[in-house]
């Protein structure tokens, strides 16, 4: 594809603006200009946009709702915990006895190791399971992926209970003396990787193939799209991206099994539905809306938060099935090229 | 690692308890098979509705301690009646904007109804954590002895296996529920209309029947079955929390797929099969519930890949052929 055409598209400009925004936020934070609260908010926001975009590749672009996508977030966080708390714990403990923070070289080694391990496991699971369940369509796929989430979660809990000295289902990471700025930059690297991957997939030939599968799978097959292979690729890519965000959250929260929770799948799905299916900007806007709404609801409504969130999903699905971005595209045609 | 305890005793216990558990599971999934299998609405709120009914009956039973009105056989009927109203509410709030018109379900409607019921389920799940703010005595973790007449548990011995009488009662009630569901779907004109609306809603409207009303009726019936089977689940498991949904709902989907969509008897057979597998794994491997759960889902994925029409897919055709 022509590079200059790719760069001049509005989606690329928006993603670059977002990356630039988070870069400025991070620079301000590391110079102590803005408080740590903004840094924490920025980290959370990157995480939510990241998991939304990872899910978008299979759900929004391809039209297959994977209810168990949290399993790949869980795989990522489990691999990070495995690298830190099982493989390298003695080394980290030894180093931490002399210094108050592990060296950048060690940190980046472990980070890259976790990325590699998580990608390999996520790829194996996604391709293996994808070969079986991607033959199913619509609701059957959704239900099979719910099952996948439980199976892998219980298997991982089973494995962890054998290697963890606590005998429980959680692997705590050792204390590495990292600050929230380190976590912020870690999230930032993954954010760049995710947002440009999602954008490139959307505008490439592969992305058009996925769009044709979403609109009409039989017609796509007739015009020569290798639908099954495309679906497996999309599922694998979405899995690997989701596992990256599991790593980020494992480094930050230092616990693992929470990331298998169905609640994370719910967040991913809600973001995509609210933003609008079939668009690149949709999951981003959905993530921002979800994040703000979640903050507001938890602080003002307390226990009613889940009820309101559920009602919000019902309203969006019933009355604005094309999501917020789709609604804006329909109402304001001049915004169309910005909201691709 | 996994150690097998292959004794005849464990085997027998697995099969007997498995059959009872499977009978309850089959009844629990029958509401889902009506709404999903026949009307093609993937009701992800099924488990939440069921657990909602179970929580309500547990709460009422504990509040009016020992009152006959909330013991299983009667709570079963209460919840069924309440389910009729709740089903209408569920339909108008969630499904009517999506499927409330004369049209046969397509994949697009199927996916949006799936998302809408998903949202309804989250809301219903959230209500359990909100209710203690209004009703101080409402607990999200009631632990009860939900038995006949509120007299505590009595046991019965059968083939050397000791079973709680209340569990046997639940199995009997679940059989009643399944027969009622099968009867409604196959022996009444309403069941005929429900099956017709799934096949061709437009043709149905041409012969003077309002398909939207049939969709409403189906949702009401399915919800009533879901709510009364919530009491069965409570009676079997003896305790319930909002998180029970994460165990019941996936098992329901497994059973409906195993049984073949839209067949109540097939679903019941699927329930029996899954219950036996589940309990046998529990008894023979001495592992946790979670391990049995993994096996159940392995069964689902194998069934989905190799027999997408369900193991007991056309059992009703075979039955009617036998009758002739």
Contacts between the chains, C-beta under 8 A, distances in Angstrom:
chain1	res1	chain2	res2	distance
A	63	B	111	7.7
A	65	B	111	6.7
A	65	B	114	7.1
A	65	B	115	7.5
A	129	B	301	7.9
A	132	B	301	6.0
A	132	B	304	7.8
A	132	B	305	5.0
A	133	B	301	6.9
A	133	B	304	7.0
A	133	B	305	7.6
A	135	B	305	7.0
A	136	B	304	6.0
A	136	B	308	7.3
A	137	B	107	7.0
A	138	B	107	5.1
A	138	B	110	5.5
A	138	B	111	6.0
A	138	B	114	7.9
A	139	B	36	7.6
A	139	B	42	4.1
A	139	B	110	5.9
A	139	B	111	7.5
A	139	B	114	5.9
A	140	B	257	7.4
A	140	B	304	6.2
A	140	B	308	7.4
A	142	B	42	7.1
A	142	B	114	6.5
A	143	B	42	7.6
A	143	B	253	4.7
A	143	B	257	7.0
A	143	B	300	7.8
A	144	B	300	7.0
A	144	B	301	6.1
A	144	B	304	5.6
A	146	B	250	5.6
A	146	B	253	7.0
A	147	B	250	6.3
A	147	B	253	7.8
A	147	B	254	7.2
A	147	B	297	3.9
A	147	B	300	5.1
A	147	B	301	6.3
A	148	B	297	7.6
A	148	B	301	7.7
A	150	B	250	6.2
A	150	B	293	6.0
A	150	B	294	7.2
A	150	B	297	5.8
A	151	B	294	5.0
A	151	B	297	4.8
A	151	B	298	6.9
A	154	B	290	4.2
A	154	B	291	6.9
A	154	B	293	6.2
A	154	B	294	5.0
A	155	B	294	6.5
A	157	B	290	6.8
A	158	B	290	7.6
A	158	B	291	7.2
A	262	B	246	6.7
A	266	B	118	8.0
A	266	B	122	6.6
A	269	B	115	7.5
A	269	B	118	7.3
A	273	B	115	5.9
A	302	B	133	7.8
A	303	B	126	7.1
A	303	B	129	4.6
A	303	B	130	4.2
A	303	B	132	7.9
A	303	B	133	6.2
A	304	B	126	6.9
A	304	B	130	5.3
A	305	B	126	6.9
A	306	B	122	5.8
A	306	B	123	6.9
A	306	B	125	6.2
A	306	B	126	2.7
A	306	B	129	6.9
A	307	B	122	8.0
A	307	B	123	4.7
A	307	B	126	3.9
A	307	B	127	5.8
A	307	B	130	6.2
A	308	B	123	7.8
A	308	B	126	7.9
A	309	B	119	8.0
A	309	B	122	6.0
A	309	B	123	7.6
A	309	B	126	7.3
A	310	B	119	4.6
A	310	B	120	6.3
A	310	B	121	7.0
A	310	B	122	3.4
A	310	B	123	2.9
A	310	B	124	7.3
A	310	B	125	7.6
A	310	B	126	6.3
A	311	B	119	7.0
A	311	B	123	5.3
A	312	B	119	7.3
A	313	B	115	6.8
A	313	B	116	7.5
A	313	B	118	6.8
A	313	B	119	3.0
A	313	B	122	6.7
A	314	B	93	6.9
A	314	B	94	5.6
A	314	B	116	5.3
A	314	B	119	4.0
A	314	B	120	5.7
A	314	B	123	7.2
A	316	B	119	7.9
A	317	B	98	7.2
A	317	B	112	5.4
A	317	B	115	4.5
A	317	B	116	4.5
A	317	B	119	6.4
A	318	B	94	7.3
A	318	B	97	3.7
A	318	B	98	5.8
A	318	B	112	7.9
A	318	B	116	5.8
A	319	B	97	6.3
A	321	B	112	5.6
